[in-house]
Amino acid sequence: MTKAEIKILWTVVWYLKHRKFAKALQMLIGMLTGKEPPSDFVVPAGRASQSKVGSIPSGSALGDKLATVAEGEVGTMEIPRNSNRGPRIEEYQRATYYATARGWPYCAAFVCWCLKRVGSLPFAAPNTPRAWAFEAWARRESLDLLKKPKTKDLQRGDIICFVISHIGIVAKVSRNGVITTVEGNTDASGGSRDGGGVYKTTRKISEIRSRIRI
């Protein structure tokens, strides 16, 4: 088996693990017919031809990067206070298709911005300013979307949509039904969807509408 074929097989394994069945089939057909992979194809986080089983990028690996990026933004505040504005806040907002407007709630924009800072992604990054629209994005990109998750269904780096039309990123999961999150446009109390900055806070599992795993 050639190095190119090995690369394709590792890629197929990755796609199957992430439920991207159409992509996996496309790669297998390409190998059998002798065609090259699509020109825009990127093997996630490295060269599969040089990988061992333990080094194939997993959802948790990408998720950990996402959570780390988000944690690095904790403490970012709106300027002026409670304005949904400020130099960094407007960077988040420019990560969406609503980039030209100013002074609007940016929880979803914050997640869009963080995803674009993770690096090379095996899917199209979202650009929606609406929290619940992430669910449609997840379906479109064949990501792992779960409605009404339980504690066992969550891990660091998961994107979570709340029942209050708000969104955040999981930093840590506790067994007592409480999760630590990083959220934009919230406050230290963890109860707001229109706060003054980026905070690490806690949420109850019962507050979650859906979970998206990258």
Salt bridges, closest charged atoms under 4 A:
ASP64 OD1 - ARG156 NE 2.56
GLU71 OE1 - ARG156 NH2 2.92
GLU71 OE2 - LYS200 NZ 3.11
GLU73 OE1 - ARG88 NE 2.86
GLU90 OE2 - ARG85 NE 3.58
GLU90 OE2 - ARG102 NH2 3.28
GLU91 OE1 - ARG88 NH1 3.00
GLU135 OE1 - LYS147 NZ 3.81
GLU135 OE2 - ARG209 NE 2.73
ASP144 OD1 - ARG19 NH1 3.77
ASP144 OD1 - ARG211 NH1 3.16
ASP153 OD1 - LYS152 NZ 3.25
ASP158 OD2 - ARG211 NE 3.88
ASP158 OD2 - ARG213 NH2 2.84
GLU183 OE1 - HIS166 NE2 2.80
GLU183 OE1 - ARG203 NH2 2.75
GLU207 OE1 - ARG203 NH1 3.05
